Amino acid sequence: MFRIYPAVDIRGGRCVRLYQGELAKETVYSERPWEVALAWQKAGASYLHVIDLDAAAAGELVNRGAVGEILRRVAVPVQYGGGLRTREDIEMMLSLGAERVILGTRALEEPSFAAEMLQEFASSVIISVDSRAGEVASRAWRENTGRTLREVVDHLQECGARHIIHTDIARDGTLAGYDATALEPLLDRGLMVIAAGGIGSLDDLRQLKGLAERGVEGAVVGRAIYTGDIDLGEALALEED
């Protein structure tokens, strides 16, 4: 099944969208992120993608209250990312009600940690591998690792990774369209891949769905459903086509 993941990004307790991950280029959409989450659920979303942007930058949980409010109010599963650096962070977020957690910076910088968490929490862990022009970035996209996407994913698979979320940083928040060629290093290798970054139309989603047999499991949709460029109901209909 190809799944649509509506995004709820939180910064300063509010629901926002960024442009290419730049904190200075922020658009605020709601003072109550839980209301947005409930709206996406009401529209038919089967899964939500919730990110604490402050936590991703700080390396520690920041908007726990806002995230917890979403987890208490929605009935659909949530995958959460942002600031998860320890086993205790993961356990806490799962205990709050997240179905899955997304590990990024520490998993990339410390493969032994990734391997341990993947073994311990199995399908509850997704690894985030985000790239800019083919080079993987970490620490809220502020630092380039100097490694290619293929190199990083090769190593993560050796650590036991099976579920990867990839964001094309240069396109994130731009509505410029998803460049499926960015996914090539992730395809045809037995991974379940979630794509994100730049998705601005139903055609982008159809293109990604067409890669399902090569491993694309779903897509995160952000700014486009906030601006109305994509009608979420129409996007969700693609799940069942």
PLY file of the C-alpha trace (Angstrom):
ply
format ascii 1.0
element vertex 241
property float x
property float y
property float z
element edge 240
property int vertex1
property int vertex2
end_header
0.00 0.00 0.00
1.21 3.49 -0.88
0.55 5.82 2.05
0.19 9.61 2.31
1.67 11.15 5.47
0.30 14.65 6.18
2.93 16.66 8.04
2.56 18.66 11.23
5.78 20.56 11.96
6.06 22.32 15.31
8.23 25.26 16.26
7.71 27.45 19.30
4.56 25.50 20.08
2.97 26.46 16.76
2.32 24.58 13.52
4.68 25.96 10.88
6.27 25.19 7.54
9.85 26.10 6.64
11.45 26.80 3.28
14.39 24.46 2.63
14.63 23.91 6.37
15.65 27.50 7.08
14.30 28.72 10.42
14.28 32.32 9.18
11.87 31.36 6.38
8.93 30.25 8.47
5.22 30.40 7.76
2.91 29.95 10.75
-0.30 28.08 9.98
-1.78 27.52 13.43
-1.21 28.33 17.08
-2.69 24.93 17.93
-0.91 22.07 16.16
-3.38 19.55 17.55
-6.20 21.23 15.62
-4.26 20.76 12.38
-3.60 17.12 13.25
-7.30 16.58 13.89
-8.17 18.28 10.59
-5.89 15.91 8.67
-7.40 12.97 10.54
-10.91 14.18 9.73
-9.93 14.43 6.05
-9.16 10.72 6.14
-5.43 10.49 6.90
-4.44 7.02 8.06
-1.08 8.15 9.48
0.43 11.47 10.60
3.99 12.75 10.37
4.84 15.00 13.34
8.18 16.79 13.68
9.48 18.99 16.52
11.75 21.39 14.61
13.10 22.98 17.79
14.06 19.57 19.13
15.80 18.63 15.89
17.96 21.75 16.18
18.55 21.55 19.93
19.16 17.81 20.18
16.66 17.46 22.99
12.88 17.34 23.26
11.46 20.88 23.30
7.78 20.94 22.29
6.84 17.88 24.30
3.57 19.48 25.42
2.40 20.27 21.89
3.42 16.84 20.60
1.80 15.12 23.57
-1.43 17.00 22.93
-1.53 15.67 19.38
-0.85 12.13 20.56
-3.63 12.37 23.14
-6.22 13.72 20.73
-5.76 11.81 17.48
-6.90 8.24 16.88
-4.63 7.49 13.92
-1.00 6.40 14.31
1.75 9.01 14.41
5.39 8.84 13.43
7.43 11.38 15.39
10.84 12.90 14.75
13.03 15.55 16.34
15.70 15.51 19.04
15.72 11.78 19.75
19.26 11.03 20.86
18.92 8.32 23.52
17.10 5.08 24.26
15.21 6.94 26.97
13.99 9.53 24.45
12.68 6.76 22.22
10.99 4.93 25.09
9.36 8.14 26.30
7.96 9.04 22.89
6.61 5.54 22.33
5.06 5.60 25.81
3.36 8.91 24.98
1.63 7.17 22.09
3.81 7.53 19.00
3.56 4.48 16.76
7.01 5.02 15.27
9.98 7.27 15.93
12.37 8.79 13.42
16.07 8.78 14.24
18.41 11.11 12.41
21.57 12.78 13.66
22.83 10.28 16.21
21.94 7.31 14.02
24.03 8.83 11.23
26.94 9.83 13.44
27.00 6.69 15.57
26.05 3.60 13.56
26.42 1.35 16.61
23.60 3.29 18.26
21.47 2.87 15.15
22.12 -0.86 15.10
21.26 -1.21 18.79
18.03 0.77 18.53
16.96 -1.05 15.37
17.49 -4.37 17.08
15.69 -3.31 20.26
12.74 -1.42 18.78
12.55 -3.06 15.34
9.71 -1.70 13.18
9.08 1.17 15.61
12.22 2.90 14.30
12.65 4.73 10.99
15.98 6.26 10.00
15.96 9.72 8.44
18.57 10.23 5.72
18.27 13.67 4.17
20.40 14.95 1.32
21.28 18.05 -0.61
22.67 17.51 -4.12
23.37 13.90 -3.23
25.29 14.67 -0.02
23.78 13.67 3.32
23.24 16.40 5.91
22.61 16.11 9.65
21.98 18.24 12.75
18.76 19.78 11.45
20.37 20.02 7.99
22.94 22.53 9.22
25.96 20.28 8.67
27.03 18.27 5.62
28.46 14.86 6.40
30.69 14.64 3.34
29.12 11.27 2.51
26.87 10.35 -0.36
23.37 9.04 0.10
24.39 5.64 -1.24
27.34 5.36 1.15
25.21 6.20 4.18
22.38 3.87 3.24
24.80 1.01 2.53
26.09 1.38 6.08
22.64 1.70 7.61
21.48 -1.48 5.90
24.44 -3.26 7.45
23.14 -1.96 10.80
19.75 -3.51 10.12
17.80 -0.52 8.75
14.77 -1.50 6.71
12.64 1.66 6.82
14.12 4.95 5.57
12.62 8.40 5.21
14.41 10.64 2.74
13.99 14.39 2.28
15.38 16.30 -0.67
16.47 19.35 1.34
16.85 21.76 -1.57
13.22 21.18 -2.55
11.65 20.97 0.89
8.90 23.53 1.32
9.30 24.88 -2.21
6.37 23.17 -4.00
8.84 22.82 -6.88
8.00 19.17 -7.48
9.66 16.04 -6.24
12.80 14.92 -8.08
12.46 11.14 -8.04
16.03 10.72 -9.28
17.15 11.67 -5.78
15.68 8.39 -4.58
17.69 6.16 -6.92
20.30 5.17 -4.29
17.45 3.89 -2.10
15.51 1.88 -4.64
15.58 -1.82 -5.53
17.38 -2.82 -2.34
14.61 -4.22 -0.16
14.00 -1.01 1.77
10.71 0.62 2.62
11.19 4.25 1.59
9.16 7.33 2.48
9.82 10.33 0.23
9.60 14.00 1.21
10.60 17.41 -0.08
9.06 19.60 -2.76
5.89 17.61 -3.34
3.54 20.16 -4.87
0.97 18.32 -6.95
-0.98 15.11 -7.35
1.29 14.29 -10.29
4.26 14.26 -7.91
2.43 11.75 -5.75
1.44 9.63 -8.74
5.06 9.57 -9.84
6.16 8.37 -6.42
3.39 5.79 -6.25
4.68 4.46 -9.55
7.91 3.58 -7.72
6.12 1.42 -5.15
7.41 -1.81 -6.69
10.94 -0.45 -6.30
10.46 0.25 -2.60
8.65 3.58 -2.20
6.16 2.99 0.60
4.75 6.49 0.90
5.21 10.24 0.78
5.14 13.07 3.30
3.01 15.98 2.14
3.54 19.31 3.85
3.22 22.83 2.47
1.07 21.77 -0.50
-1.85 20.70 1.69
-1.57 23.89 3.73
-1.63 26.13 0.66
-4.30 24.12 -1.14
-2.04 23.16 -4.03
-2.96 19.58 -3.12
-6.40 18.62 -1.84
-5.69 16.11 0.90
-8.82 14.11 0.13
-7.74 13.68 -3.49
-4.24 12.74 -2.36
-5.55 10.14 0.05
-7.62 8.60 -2.74
-4.34 7.60 -4.37
-3.72 5.21 -1.49
-6.46 2.94 -2.76
-6.16 3.39 -6.55
0 1
1 2
2 3
3 4
4 5
5 6
6 7
7 8
8 9
9 10
10 11
11 12
12 13
13 14
14 15
15 16
16 17
17 18
18 19
19 20
20 21
21 22
22 23
23 24
24 25
25 26
26 27
27 28
28 29
29 30
30 31
31 32
32 33
33 34
34 35
35 36
36 37
37 38
38 39
39 40
40 41
41 42
42 43
43 44
44 45
45 46
46 47
47 48
48 49
49 50
50 51
51 52
52 53
53 54
54 55
55 56
56 57
57 58
58 59
59 60
60 61
61 62
62 63
63 64
64 65
65 66
66 67
67 68
68 69
69 70
70 71
71 72
72 73
73 74
74 75
75 76
76 77
77 78
78 79
79 80
80 81
81 82
82 83
83 84
84 85
85 86
86 87
87 88
88 89
89 90
90 91
91 92
92 93
93 94
94 95
95 96
96 97
97 98
98 99
99 100
100 101
101 102
102 103
103 104
104 105
105 106
106 107
107 108
108 109
109 110
110 111
111 112
112 113
113 114
114 115
115 116
116 117
117 118
118 119
119 120
120 121
121 122
122 123
123 124
124 125
125 126
126 127
127 128
128 129
129 130
130 131
131 132
132 133
133 134
134 135
135 136
136 137
137 138
138 139
139 140
140 141
141 142
142 143
143 144
144 145
145 146
146 147
147 148
148 149
149 150
150 151
151 152
152 153
153 154
154 155
155 156
156 157
157 158
158 159
159 160
160 161
161 162
162 163
163 164
164 165
165 166
166 167
167 168
168 169
169 170
170 171
171 172
172 173
173 174
174 175
175 176
176 177
177 178
178 179
179 180
180 181
181 182
182 183
183 184
184 185
185 186
186 187
187 188
188 189
189 190
190 191
191 192
192 193
193 194
194 195
195 196
196 197
197 198
198 199
199 200
200 201
201 202
202 203
203 204
204 205
205 206
206 207
207 208
208 209
209 210
210 211
211 212
212 213
213 214
214 215
215 216
216 217
217 218
218 219
219 220
220 221
221 222
222 223
223 224
224 225
225 226
226 227
227 228
228 229
229 230
230 231
231 232
232 233
233 234
234 235
235 236
236 237
237 238
238 239
239 240
